[in-house]
Amino acid sequence: MSGATCLAPTSRAVERDSSPVALRHLRSLAPLDAEASDMVRHTLRWTDTSRPRQEMVREGAVATGRRLLASGWAARVRILPDGRQQLLALLLPGDTYGSAEDDPVRAFTGIVALTQVETCPAPTSPLIDRAYAAAQRLEQGYLFDHLVRLGRMCALDRMCSLLLELNGRLERNGLAQDGQFELPLTQDLLADLLGLTSVHVNRVLKAARQAGHIEQDGRLMRIVDPAALAGQLG
């Protein structure tokens, strides 16, 4: 971590829209009328809380309905027999997991809370379901990006690609602005996500700072020039 750079708080500063983060995310995916928005707001009043590292869904368990992430960060995970884990995809506020109650399926991955997480039953209506369908297409795209990240990128490019993805996703729900956002992931979690060791993650972050790609102050992350960095990665 770099203590030399002082970054302004991000999460609160960019929240111009007073709507709940999950509602802002769904609105960014599909137009929601007043009735659909009120349905989401009402559902967000009834949340369950998961602690950091708590298992939210067990791999192979039958889904009992779709749930909406109201706050916090979670991840899809596979646990190896020796206890090592690979984080396959991040779930951010406004994302969903599970399946519709009339289409129960077994979970291909587990889901674990990375921070304190609040979830609620995902409301449904024709307009909200359009947002879910758009979110599913985006998640598939993020998964393909992650496969390329792990299979074809060097460690520094993996980190930069991940940070660019997070910046774009958090901008969508108002939690990032001008390349700056809060990154609540430890170096151990980043290692599990990027297929590196925590020591290597530390070195990669240092290299990214020295190259002028990023600035950090505690949990605050800033990509100095997102467009230029994306251009370098191709």
ChimeraX attribute file (.defattr): number of C-alpha atoms within 10 A of each C-alpha:
attribute: neighborCount
match mode: 1-to-1
recipient: residues
	/A:1	15
	/A:2	12
	/A:3	10
	/A:4	9
	/A:5	11
	/A:6	12
	/A:7	17
	/A:8	13
	/A:9	15
	/A:10	20
	/A:11	16
	/A:12	11
	/A:13	12
	/A:14	17
	/A:15	16
	/A:16	9
	/A:17	10
	/A:18	7
	/A:19	13
	/A:20	17
	/A:21	22
	/A:22	22
	/A:23	22
	/A:24	19
	/A:25	23
	/A:26	26
	/A:27	20
	/A:28	16
	/A:29	18
	/A:30	17
	/A:31	14
	/A:32	21
	/A:33	12
	/A:34	9
	/A:35	11
	/A:36	19
	/A:37	18
	/A:38	13
	/A:39	17
	/A:40	24
	/A:41	16
	/A:42	11
	/A:43	16
	/A:44	23
	/A:45	10
	/A:46	12
	/A:47	17
	/A:48	13
	/A:49	16
	/A:50	19
	/A:51	15
	/A:52	15
	/A:53	15
	/A:54	16
	/A:55	17
	/A:56	18
	/A:57	19
	/A:58	17
	/A:59	18
	/A:60	12
	/A:61	13
	/A:62	15
	/A:63	20
	/A:64	16
	/A:65	16
	/A:66	18
	/A:67	20
	/A:68	25
	/A:69	25
	/A:70	28
	/A:71	23
	/A:72	21
	/A:73	22
	/A:74	28
	/A:75	24
	/A:76	22
	/A:77	23
	/A:78	19
	/A:79	13
	/A:80	9
	/A:81	7
	/A:82	6
	/A:83	7
	/A:84	9
	/A:85	16
	/A:86	17
	/A:87	22
	/A:88	19
	/A:89	18
	/A:90	20
	/A:91	21
	/A:92	23
	/A:93	26
	/A:94	25
	/A:95	23
	/A:96	22
	/A:97	20
	/A:98	20
	/A:99	18
	/A:100	15
	/A:101	11
	/A:102	8
	/A:103	11
	/A:104	14
	/A:105	16
	/A:106	14
	/A:107	18
	/A:108	14
	/A:109	19
	/A:110	19
	/A:111	26
	/A:112	25
	/A:113	23
	/A:114	22
	/A:115	18
	/A:116	15
	/A:117	24
	/A:118	21
	/A:119	24
	/A:120	20
	/A:121	19
	/A:122	25
	/A:123	17
	/A:124	16
	/A:125	13
	/A:126	10
	/A:127	17
	/A:128	24
	/A:129	15
	/A:130	17
	/A:131	20
	/A:132	22
	/A:133	13
	/A:134	15
	/A:135	20
	/A:136	15
	/A:137	10
	/A:138	14
	/A:139	17
	/A:140	12
	/A:141	12
	/A:142	17
	/A:143	14
	/A:144	11
	/A:145	15
	/A:146	21
	/A:147	13
	/A:148	12
	/A:149	20
	/A:150	16
	/A:151	11
	/A:152	11
	/A:153	15
	/A:154	10
	/A:155	19
	/A:156	16
	/A:157	18
	/A:158	22
	/A:159	21
	/A:160	23
	/A:161	20
	/A:162	18
	/A:163	20
	/A:164	17
	/A:165	16
	/A:166	19
	/A:167	24
	/A:168	17
	/A:169	17
	/A:170	22
	/A:171	18
	/A:172	19
	/A:173	25
	/A:174	22
	/A:175	22
	/A:176	24
	/A:177	18
	/A:178	14
	/A:179	21
	/A:180	26
	/A:181	27
	/A:182	20
	/A:183	16
	/A:184	15
	/A:185	14
	/A:186	13
	/A:187	17
	/A:188	15
	/A:189	20
	/A:190	18
	/A:191	21
	/A:192	19
	/A:193	24
	/A:194	21
	/A:195	19
	/A:196	18
	/A:197	15
	/A:198	17
	/A:199	11
	/A:200	15
	/A:201	23
	/A:202	15
	/A:203	14
	/A:204	19
	/A:205	22
	/A:206	18
	/A:207	14
	/A:208	17
	/A:209	17
	/A:210	11
	/A:211	9
	/A:212	13
	/A:213	17
	/A:214	22
	/A:215	24
	/A:216	23
	/A:217	17
	/A:218	15
	/A:219	15
	/A:220	19
	/A:221	23
	/A:222	25
	/A:223	23
	/A:224	16
	/A:225	13
	/A:226	20
	/A:227	11
	/A:228	12
	/A:229	18
	/A:230	13
	/A:231	8
	/A:232	10
	/A:233	11
	/A:234	7
